[in-house]
Amino acid sequence: MKSTTPMQGAYDYVIVGAGSAGCVLANRLSEDSDVSVLLLEAGGTDWNPWIHVPVGYFKTMHNPATDWCYLTDPDEGIKGRRLQWPRGKVLGGSSSLNGLLYIRGQREDYDDWAAAGNAGWDYDSVLPYFKKSECQERGADEYHGADGPLHVSDLRLRREIAERFIEAAKAAGIPENPDVNGATQEGVGYFQQTSNKGFRCSTAKAFLRPALRRSNLTLMKHAHCQRLVLQGKRVIGVEYQQGKQVFRVQAAREVLLASGAIGSPQILQCSGIGNPSHLREVGVECLHELPGVGENLQDHLQIRLVFKTRCRTLNDEVRHPLKKLAVGTQYVLTRTGPLTLAASQVCVFTRSRDGLERPDIQFHMQPLSADKPAEGVHPFSAFTASVCQLRPSSRGHIRINSPDPSIYPSIQPNYLSTEEDCRVAVNAIKVARRIASQAPLASVITEEYVPGTGYQSDEELLDAAREFSQTIYHPAGTCKMGHDAMAVVDEQLRVHGLEGLRVVDASIMPVIISGNTNAPTIMIAEKAADMIKSSRLTSRGAA
């Protein structure tokens, strides 16, 4: 049986979640020695060596020791399939499990946020926060910083098939772009990744570890937040469980939810904050009506194409035990080779059809192929070209099934549920085939293995998209920022109608960013930390 104790002390700030955003908040807020900060993390220490080896995501995803191991509801848009949604349950959160890819999105993404009424979130306003975090291997310039804690590096692996893919994309009319996080995103080039000298650079390593030397920062691991403690319309603390004991801790200033696009709305709903009719259905008393909590769910759905080749790929390098040994030896001695591989090597940002103002699809090209990577690569030479829609119009939801926080919520992405998303999916496959048909690639491709040339008509290609697609693990938007009826937080990330509570993670994105979401989440936390500090100084001055 769980037992509950009274408040166990007080801190100025209580941060819920030591993930991509929470570690940043803990570092930046504890810079002020006059405040006390408590960081709660449901998972444990990032001791697992596979966390720190870049390719280790094959070992840490779907591992309950490091991953929440979420599973979506059956989704009609993908033929009733249920998809695994890995989310980090360890220090560093998903930055300790992800594919290390560093992408910021497009200027227009942020300008659109601001145009929708979120002052201060335009591109020119958020760029300094990207630069503040960044320790760019190439050095500082107009778009990049070199003094931040987050190492951003070039890939330490080059393979012939990747070079051929780049040349084929250029032959298909896509410009080469060596910096998709610079002046423009459009083009083809190599990804950069959050790594340093062959090791992963998670937010736990970059931000949290240095901050833990400060006496005003307290970290509690294996501390699973159960609910927020409300006093009227003010959040005054957090209830969390460690082992069989449930504790309460007071937040003198603010509680900062940084539990991600699944965890943050779940905690809010378990606390009685959300849609009254839904809360009533699951037996939770509604303490604060906020119908947008858990709604507006967005994710990037990638359509996976696999091409067999006569050109050797990483499939050939990692199948044989002796070659595996050589790969391991190379990494130990030089910190190079396949074990430094991010989730993809080559990125392409382009348009799915003529007439669009900016890129609406993204490719992740990997010089290997597999049905399930954790189970091994295919027994033949091949590469994978996955393509996703950058700004899907489909919307899903996160809704709790029970007042018990240990019971996972319902996750319904509603993939491919709009005509626009279906049209983009079909066109995206056509763009992939157009790239593959160019001489630099066509000369080494022997077969389109997935989905296969049997899929030709638009109807067949849509069927392939529904069958051969997977998440890229970018859930966002479930506590959207804005001022409409479904908004959850304002432009200061304060929860509407409540005092002492902000949400700081990918859930606040009104519209998902055009690209991988880790770098934008870190930026959100950097900006939030400045807003919180400014708010404290303002209140202190008024006093």
C-alpha positions as CSV (number, residue, x, y, z in Angstrom):
1,M,0.0,0.0,0.0
2,K,1.1,3.5,-0.7
3,S,1.4,5.9,2.2
4,T,1.4,9.6,2.1
5,T,3.5,12.0,4.1
6,P,3.1,15.8,4.6
7,M,5.2,18.3,2.6
8,Q,8.8,17.3,2.6
9,G,10.5,20.7,2.6
10,A,10.2,23.6,0.2
11,Y,12.1,24.8,-2.9
12,D,11.7,27.9,-5.0
13,Y,11.3,25.8,-8.2
14,V,10.3,22.2,-8.6
15,I,11.1,20.8,-12.1
16,V,9.2,17.6,-13.1
17,G,11.3,15.6,-15.6
18,A,15.1,15.6,-16.1
19,G,14.9,15.2,-19.9
20,S,15.8,17.5,-22.8
21,A,14.1,20.5,-21.3
22,G,14.4,19.7,-17.5
23,C,18.1,19.4,-17.5
24,V,18.5,22.8,-19.2
25,L,16.1,24.4,-16.7
26,A,17.9,22.9,-13.8
27,N,21.2,24.3,-15.0
28,R,20.1,27.8,-15.9
29,L,17.9,28.4,-12.9
30,S,20.4,27.1,-10.4
31,E,23.0,29.6,-11.8
32,D,21.3,32.0,-9.3
33,S,22.6,31.0,-5.9
34,D,19.8,32.8,-4.2
35,V,17.2,30.2,-5.4
36,S,16.7,26.6,-4.6
37,V,15.8,24.1,-7.3
38,L,14.5,20.5,-7.0
39,L,14.6,18.3,-10.1
40,L,12.4,15.2,-10.1
41,E,13.2,12.3,-12.5
42,A,11.1,9.1,-12.7
43,G,14.0,7.2,-14.2
44,G,17.5,6.5,-12.9
45,T,21.1,7.4,-13.6
46,D,22.4,7.3,-17.2
47,W,25.0,4.7,-16.3
48,N,24.2,2.3,-19.2
49,P,27.3,2.5,-21.5
50,W,25.0,2.2,-24.5
51,I,23.5,5.6,-23.7
52,H,26.9,7.2,-24.4
53,V,27.8,5.2,-27.6
54,P,26.0,7.0,-30.4
55,V,24.6,3.9,-32.1
56,G,23.5,2.6,-28.7
57,Y,19.9,3.7,-29.3
58,F,19.4,0.2,-30.7
59,K,20.0,-1.0,-27.2
60,T,18.3,1.6,-25.1
61,M,15.0,2.1,-27.0
62,H,12.4,-0.5,-26.1
63,N,14.4,-1.3,-22.9
64,P,12.2,-0.7,-19.9
65,A,15.3,0.3,-17.8
66,T,15.7,3.4,-19.9
67,D,12.5,3.8,-22.0
68,W,8.8,4.4,-20.9
69,C,7.9,1.9,-23.8
70,Y,4.7,3.7,-24.7
71,L,2.4,2.1,-27.3
72,T,-0.2,3.9,-29.4
73,D,-3.8,2.9,-29.7
74,P,-4.7,1.1,-32.9
75,D,-4.8,3.8,-35.7
76,E,-7.0,3.5,-38.7
77,G,-4.8,5.7,-40.7
78,I,-2.0,3.1,-40.7
79,K,-4.3,0.0,-41.1
80,G,-5.1,-0.4,-37.4
81,R,-1.5,-0.8,-36.4
82,R,-0.1,0.2,-33.0
83,L,3.3,1.8,-33.0
84,Q,5.9,1.8,-30.3
85,W,6.7,5.3,-29.0
86,P,10.0,5.3,-27.1
87,R,10.5,8.1,-24.6
88,G,13.5,8.4,-22.3
89,K,13.0,7.3,-18.7
90,V,16.5,8.2,-17.5
91,L,18.6,11.3,-16.8
92,G,18.6,13.2,-20.1
93,G,15.2,11.8,-21.1
94,S,14.9,11.3,-24.8
95,S,18.2,13.1,-25.4
96,S,19.8,10.0,-23.9
97,L,17.9,7.7,-26.3
98,N,17.3,9.6,-29.5
99,G,19.2,9.4,-32.9
100,L,21.4,12.5,-32.0
101,L,20.3,14.5,-35.0
102,Y,20.5,18.2,-34.6
103,I,17.9,20.1,-36.6
104,R,16.3,23.4,-35.7
105,G,13.4,23.7,-38.1
106,Q,12.6,26.6,-40.5
107,R,12.5,30.3,-39.9
108,E,8.8,30.4,-40.9
109,D,7.9,27.9,-38.2
110,Y,8.8,30.3,-35.4
111,D,7.5,33.4,-37.3
112,D,4.2,31.6,-37.6
113,W,4.1,30.9,-33.9
114,A,4.6,34.6,-33.2
115,A,2.0,35.6,-35.9
116,A,-0.5,33.5,-34.1
117,G,-0.2,35.7,-31.0
118,N,2.8,34.3,-29.3
119,A,5.0,37.4,-28.9
120,G,8.7,36.7,-28.6
121,W,8.7,33.4,-30.4
122,D,9.6,34.6,-33.9
123,Y,12.8,33.3,-35.4
124,D,14.9,36.4,-34.7
125,S,13.9,36.1,-31.0
126,V,14.6,32.4,-30.6
127,L,17.9,32.2,-32.6
128,P,20.0,33.6,-29.7
129,Y,18.8,30.7,-27.6
130,F,19.8,28.1,-30.1
131,K,23.2,29.8,-30.2
132,K,23.4,30.0,-26.4
133,S,23.2,26.3,-26.1
134,E,25.5,25.3,-28.9
135,C,29.1,24.4,-29.0
136,Q,29.4,24.1,-32.7
137,E,32.4,22.1,-34.0
138,R,32.7,24.3,-37.1
139,G,32.9,27.4,-35.0
140,A,30.7,30.4,-34.3
141,D,29.0,32.5,-37.0
142,E,25.8,34.4,-37.6
143,Y,23.7,31.3,-37.0
144,H,25.8,29.3,-34.6
145,G,27.4,29.5,-31.2
146,A,30.6,27.9,-30.0
147,D,30.6,28.6,-26.3
148,G,27.5,26.6,-25.1
149,P,27.5,23.3,-23.3
150,L,25.7,21.2,-26.1
151,H,28.3,19.8,-28.5
152,V,27.2,19.7,-32.2
153,S,29.5,17.8,-34.4
154,D,29.9,16.6,-38.0
155,L,29.4,12.8,-38.6
156,R,32.5,10.6,-38.1
157,L,31.4,8.2,-40.7
158,R,31.3,8.4,-44.5
159,R,30.2,5.7,-46.9
160,E,30.0,5.5,-50.7
161,I,26.2,4.9,-50.8
162,A,25.6,8.1,-48.8
163,E,27.7,10.1,-51.3
164,R,25.8,8.5,-54.2
165,F,22.5,9.5,-52.5
166,I,23.6,13.1,-52.2
167,E,24.7,13.2,-55.8
168,A,21.4,11.7,-56.9
169,A,19.4,14.2,-55.0
170,K,21.4,17.0,-56.6
171,A,20.7,15.4,-60.0
172,A,17.0,15.4,-59.2
173,G,17.2,19.2,-58.8
174,I,17.7,19.5,-55.0
175,P,20.5,22.0,-54.1
176,E,23.4,20.9,-51.9
177,N,23.2,22.5,-48.5
178,P,26.1,22.0,-46.0
179,D,24.2,23.7,-43.2
180,V,20.5,23.0,-42.9
181,N,20.5,25.0,-39.6
182,G,21.8,28.1,-41.3
183,A,20.5,30.7,-43.7
184,T,18.1,28.2,-45.3
185,Q,17.0,24.7,-44.6
186,E,16.2,23.5,-48.1
187,G,18.7,21.1,-49.7
188,V,20.6,17.9,-49.2
189,G,23.6,17.3,-47.0
190,Y,25.0,15.4,-44.1
191,F,23.3,15.7,-40.7
192,Q,25.1,17.1,-37.7
193,Q,24.7,15.3,-34.4
194,T,24.8,16.0,-30.7
195,S,28.0,14.3,-29.9
196,N,31.5,15.1,-28.8
197,K,34.6,13.1,-29.8
198,G,32.6,10.0,-30.6
199,F,30.3,10.1,-27.5
200,R,26.7,11.2,-27.2
201,C,26.1,14.6,-25.8
202,S,22.8,14.4,-23.9
203,T,21.3,17.2,-21.9
204,A,22.2,15.2,-18.8
205,K,25.9,15.3,-19.8
206,A,25.9,18.9,-21.2
207,F,23.7,20.7,-18.7
208,L,22.9,18.6,-15.6
209,R,26.2,17.1,-14.7
210,P,28.0,20.5,-14.3
211,A,25.1,22.0,-12.5
212,L,24.9,19.2,-9.9
213,R,28.1,20.6,-8.3
214,R,25.9,23.5,-7.0
215,S,24.5,23.2,-3.5
216,N,21.2,24.9,-4.5
217,L,20.3,22.1,-6.9
218,T,18.8,18.8,-5.6
219,L,18.2,15.8,-7.9
220,M,15.8,13.1,-6.9
221,K,15.8,10.0,-9.1
222,H,13.1,7.3,-9.3
223,A,10.7,10.0,-8.3
224,H,7.5,9.6,-10.3
225,C,5.3,12.6,-10.2
226,Q,1.7,11.6,-9.3
227,R,-0.1,14.9,-9.5
228,L,0.2,18.6,-8.8
229,V,-0.9,20.1,-5.5
230,L,-3.4,22.9,-5.9
231,Q,-4.6,25.5,-3.4
232,G,-7.4,27.2,-5.2
233,K,-6.1,28.4,-8.5
234,R,-2.4,28.2,-7.5
235,V,-0.1,25.2,-7.8
236,I,1.8,25.0,-4.5
237,G,3.7,21.8,-4.9
238,V,4.0,18.3,-6.3
239,E,3.2,14.8,-5.1
240,Y,5.6,12.1,-6.2
241,Q,6.3,8.5,-5.5
242,Q,9.6,6.8,-4.6
243,G,9.3,3.1,-4.1
244,K,6.1,2.6,-2.1
245,Q,6.2,5.9,-0.4
246,V,4.4,9.0,-1.7
247,F,5.8,12.4,-0.8
248,R,4.8,16.0,-1.2
249,V,7.1,18.9,-1.8
250,Q,6.3,22.5,-1.9
251,A,7.2,25.0,-4.6
252,A,7.5,28.5,-3.2
253,R,7.6,30.1,-6.6
254,E,6.7,27.7,-9.5
255,V,6.3,24.2,-10.6
256,L,7.8,23.6,-14.1
257,L,6.4,20.6,-16.0
258,A,9.0,19.3,-18.3
259,S,7.7,15.7,-18.8
260,G,7.2,15.8,-22.5
261,A,4.3,15.6,-24.9
262,I,3.0,12.5,-23.2
263,G,4.0,13.0,-19.6
264,S,3.0,16.6,-19.1
265,P,-0.7,16.3,-20.3
266,Q,-1.0,13.1,-18.3
267,I,0.2,14.8,-15.1
268,L,-2.2,17.7,-15.7
269,Q,-5.1,15.5,-16.3
270,C,-4.3,13.3,-13.2
271,S,-4.2,16.6,-11.2
272,G,-7.8,17.5,-12.3
273,I,-6.7,20.0,-15.0
274,G,-8.3,19.4,-18.4
275,N,-11.5,18.7,-20.2
276,P,-14.3,18.3,-17.5
277,S,-16.2,15.7,-19.5
278,H,-13.2,13.5,-20.1
279,L,-12.0,13.8,-16.5
280,R,-15.4,12.9,-15.2
281,E,-15.4,9.7,-17.4
282,V,-12.2,8.5,-15.8
283,G,-13.1,9.4,-12.3
284,V,-11.0,12.5,-11.8
285,E,-12.5,15.6,-10.2
286,C,-12.0,18.7,-12.4
287,L,-10.3,21.4,-10.5
288,H,-9.5,23.6,-13.4
289,E,-11.2,23.5,-16.8
290,L,-8.7,23.5,-19.7
291,P,-10.1,21.5,-22.6
292,G,-6.9,21.7,-24.7
293,V,-4.9,19.6,-22.4
294,G,-3.8,16.5,-24.3
295,E,-5.3,17.6,-27.6
296,N,-3.4,18.9,-30.7
297,L,-1.1,15.9,-30.7
298,Q,1.3,15.9,-33.8
299,D,4.0,13.6,-34.9
300,H,6.2,13.0,-37.9
301,L,5.3,9.8,-39.7
302,Q,8.1,8.4,-41.9
303,I,7.4,6.3,-44.9
304,R,10.2,3.8,-45.2
305,L,11.7,2.8,-48.6
306,V,14.5,0.2,-48.8
307,F,16.6,-0.3,-51.9
308,K,18.9,-3.3,-52.5
309,T,22.2,-2.4,-54.0
310,R,25.3,-4.0,-55.6
311,C,27.3,-1.4,-53.7
312,R,28.4,-2.6,-50.2
313,T,26.6,-0.9,-47.3
314,L,26.8,-1.1,-43.6
315,N,24.7,-4.2,-43.7
316,D,27.8,-6.0,-45.0
317,E,30.0,-4.5,-42.3
318,V,28.0,-5.5,-39.2
319,R,26.6,-8.9,-40.2
320,H,29.8,-11.0,-39.7
321,P,31.1,-11.6,-36.2
322,L,34.7,-10.8,-37.2
323,K,33.6,-7.6,-38.9
324,K,31.6,-6.7,-35.7
325,L,34.8,-7.1,-33.7
326,A,36.7,-4.9,-36.2
327,V,33.9,-2.2,-35.8
328,G,34.2,-2.4,-32.0
329,T,38.0,-2.2,-32.1
330,Q,37.8,0.9,-34.4
331,Y,35.5,2.7,-32.1
332,V,37.6,1.9,-29.0
333,L,40.8,3.0,-30.6
334,T,39.7,6.0,-32.7
335,R,36.1,6.9,-31.7
336,T,35.2,6.6,-35.4
337,G,33.3,4.1,-37.6
338,P,29.8,2.6,-37.5
339,L,29.4,2.8,-33.7
340,T,29.4,6.6,-34.0
341,L,26.4,6.5,-36.4
342,A,23.5,8.8,-35.7
343,A,20.0,7.6,-36.7
344,S,20.7,8.8,-40.2
345,Q,23.6,10.1,-42.3
346,V,22.0,12.2,-45.0
347,C,19.1,14.7,-44.8
348,V,17.0,16.2,-47.5
349,F,14.6,19.0,-47.1
350,T,12.5,19.6,-50.2
351,R,9.0,20.2,-51.6
352,S,6.6,17.3,-52.3
353,R,5.2,19.2,-55.3
354,D,5.8,22.4,-57.3
355,G,4.3,25.6,-56.2
356,L,5.0,25.3,-52.4
357,E,6.6,28.2,-50.7
358,R,9.0,26.1,-48.6
359,P,10.0,22.5,-48.0
360,D,7.3,20.2,-46.7
361,I,9.1,16.9,-46.6
362,Q,12.3,15.6,-45.0
363,F,14.4,12.5,-45.9
364,H,16.5,10.5,-43.4
365,M,18.9,8.3,-45.4
366,Q,20.6,5.4,-43.6
367,P,23.4,3.3,-45.2
368,L,21.8,0.2,-43.9
369,S,18.4,-1.6,-43.7
370,A,16.5,-3.8,-41.3
371,D,12.9,-4.8,-40.5
372,K,13.6,-4.2,-36.8
373,P,17.1,-2.7,-36.3
374,A,17.4,-4.2,-32.8
375,E,17.1,-7.6,-34.3
376,G,19.8,-7.2,-36.9
377,V,20.2,-5.8,-40.5
378,H,19.1,-7.5,-43.7
379,P,21.3,-10.3,-45.1
380,F,22.0,-8.3,-48.3
381,S,23.4,-4.9,-49.3
382,A,20.8,-2.1,-49.0
383,F,20.1,1.4,-47.8
384,T,17.0,3.1,-46.4
385,A,15.4,6.3,-47.5
386,S,12.7,7.4,-45.0
387,V,10.6,10.4,-45.9
388,C,8.2,12.3,-43.6
389,Q,5.8,15.2,-43.9
390,L,7.2,18.1,-42.0
391,R,3.9,19.8,-40.9
392,P,1.1,17.3,-40.9
393,S,-2.4,18.6,-40.6
394,S,-3.6,15.5,-38.8
395,R,-4.2,15.9,-35.1
396,G,-4.4,13.3,-32.3
397,H,-4.7,13.3,-28.6
398,I,-3.3,12.0,-25.2
399,R,-6.0,11.1,-22.7
400,I,-5.6,9.4,-19.4
401,N,-7.5,6.1,-18.9
402,S,-7.5,6.2,-15.1
403,P,-6.7,8.5,-12.1
404,D,-3.7,6.2,-11.4
405,P,-0.6,7.8,-12.8
406,S,1.1,4.4,-13.3
407,I,-1.5,3.5,-15.9
408,Y,-0.4,4.7,-19.3
409,P,-2.6,7.1,-21.2
410,S,-4.4,6.6,-24.5
411,I,-2.2,7.7,-27.4
412,Q,-4.1,8.3,-30.6
413,P,-2.0,10.0,-33.3
414,N,-4.7,9.9,-36.1
415,Y,-2.0,9.5,-38.7
416,L,-3.0,10.3,-42.4
417,S,-6.4,11.4,-41.4
418,T,-6.6,14.4,-43.7
419,E,-6.7,14.6,-47.5
420,E,-3.6,16.9,-47.4
421,D,-1.5,14.5,-45.4
422,C,-2.5,11.6,-47.8
423,R,-1.6,13.7,-50.8
424,V,1.8,14.6,-49.4
425,A,2.5,10.9,-48.5
426,V,1.9,9.8,-52.1
427,N,4.0,12.6,-53.5
428,A,6.8,11.9,-51.0
429,I,7.2,8.4,-52.3
430,K,7.3,9.7,-55.8
431,V,10.1,12.1,-54.8
432,A,12.0,9.2,-53.2
433,R,11.7,7.2,-56.4
434,R,12.8,10.2,-58.5
435,I,16.0,10.5,-56.4
436,A,16.6,6.7,-56.7
437,S,16.2,6.9,-60.5
438,Q,19.1,9.3,-60.9
439,A,22.3,7.9,-62.4
440,P,24.5,8.1,-59.2
441,L,22.1,5.8,-57.5
442,A,20.3,3.9,-60.3
443,S,23.6,2.3,-61.4
444,V,24.0,0.5,-58.1
445,I,20.3,-0.2,-57.2
446,T,19.2,-3.7,-58.0
447,E,15.7,-3.7,-56.5
448,E,13.2,-1.6,-54.6
449,Y,12.7,-3.9,-51.7
450,V,10.2,-1.9,-49.8
451,P,7.5,-1.1,-50.7
452,G,8.3,-2.6,-54.1
453,T,7.4,-1.7,-57.6
454,G,4.1,-3.4,-57.4
455,Y,2.8,-0.1,-55.8
456,Q,2.3,2.3,-58.7
457,S,-1.1,4.2,-58.7
458,D,-1.8,6.9,-56.2
459,E,-4.2,4.6,-54.4
460,E,-1.5,2.0,-54.2
461,L,1.1,4.4,-53.0
462,L,-1.2,5.6,-50.2
463,D,-1.8,2.0,-49.3
464,A,2.0,1.6,-49.1
465,A,2.3,4.7,-46.9
466,R,-0.3,3.3,-44.5
467,E,1.5,-0.1,-44.4
468,F,5.2,0.8,-44.5
469,S,5.4,3.8,-42.1
470,Q,6.7,4.3,-38.6
471,T,7.0,7.2,-36.2
472,I,10.2,9.2,-36.0
473,Y,9.5,9.8,-32.3
474,H,8.6,13.5,-32.4
475,P,5.4,13.8,-30.4
476,A,4.5,17.5,-29.8
477,G,1.7,20.0,-29.3
478,T,-0.4,18.5,-26.5
479,C,-0.1,21.6,-24.2
480,K,-0.2,24.2,-27.0
481,M,0.9,27.7,-26.6
482,G,-1.6,30.4,-27.6
483,H,-4.7,32.3,-26.7
484,D,-7.5,30.4,-28.4
485,A,-10.0,28.2,-26.7
486,M,-7.7,25.1,-26.9
487,A,-4.5,26.8,-25.8
488,V,-3.0,25.5,-22.5
489,V,-0.1,28.0,-22.0
490,D,0.5,31.6,-22.9
491,E,3.6,33.0,-24.5
492,Q,5.4,32.9,-21.1
493,L,4.5,29.2,-20.9
494,R,2.3,29.9,-17.9
495,V,-0.8,27.6,-17.7
496,H,-3.9,29.6,-18.5
497,G,-5.9,30.4,-15.4
498,L,-3.4,29.0,-12.8
499,E,-0.6,30.6,-10.9
500,G,2.7,29.0,-10.1
501,L,2.7,26.6,-13.0
502,R,4.4,26.5,-16.4
503,V,4.9,23.8,-19.0
504,V,8.3,23.7,-20.7
505,D,8.8,21.0,-23.3
506,A,7.8,20.0,-26.8
507,S,4.1,19.9,-25.8
508,I,3.9,23.7,-26.0
509,M,4.5,23.8,-29.8
510,P,1.4,25.1,-31.4
511,V,2.5,23.6,-34.7
512,I,5.2,21.0,-34.8
513,I,8.6,22.2,-36.0
514,S,9.8,21.3,-39.6
515,G,12.3,18.8,-38.5
516,N,13.7,16.8,-35.6
517,T,12.4,18.2,-32.3
518,N,15.3,17.8,-29.8
519,A,17.2,21.0,-30.6
520,P,13.9,23.1,-30.5
521,T,13.0,21.6,-27.1
522,I,16.4,22.6,-25.7
523,M,15.8,26.1,-27.2
524,I,12.4,26.3,-25.5
525,A,13.9,25.5,-22.2
526,E,16.7,28.1,-22.6
527,K,14.1,30.8,-23.4
528,A,11.8,29.7,-20.6
529,A,14.7,29.9,-18.1
530,D,15.3,33.5,-19.1
531,M,11.6,34.3,-18.8
532,I,11.4,32.7,-15.3
533,K,14.4,34.6,-14.1
534,S,13.0,37.9,-15.5
535,S,9.7,37.2,-13.8
536,R,11.5,36.6,-10.5
537,L,13.4,39.8,-10.8
538,T,10.3,41.7,-11.6
539,S,8.4,40.4,-8.6
540,R,11.3,41.0,-6.3
541,G,11.5,44.6,-7.6
542,A,7.8,45.1,-7.1
543,A,8.2,43.9,-3.5
